[in-house]
Amino acid sequence: MGPGGISPWSLLLILVIVLLLFGTKKLRNVGSDLGGALKGFKGAMSEGEKEAKEAKDSLEGDEADDKAEPSSAQRDQVDEKDKTKSGS
């Protein structure tokens, strides 16, 4: 018995019937179309993963920049606090 309880002879008989019904040309076209679809799917998946990685890297880079260097507004607030402390 083969996979799913189907014997190899049964699978061979099914293959012969499919070949007789559709012909080799039609099956070749179906196989080619299926291969093209899988290739496109893989390309789209890798492109999506690449975009997600770039977005993640840019977010991490922005967070690192925010922590490393305060903005001008933050520096102004610190300067004002220093002035009020030294002026009192």
Buried (B, 14 or more C-beta within 10 A) or exposed (E): EEEEEEEEEEEEEEEEEEEEEEEEEEEEEEEEEEEEEEEEEEEEEEEEEEEEEEEEEEEEEEEEEEEEEEEEEEEEEEEEEEEEEEEE
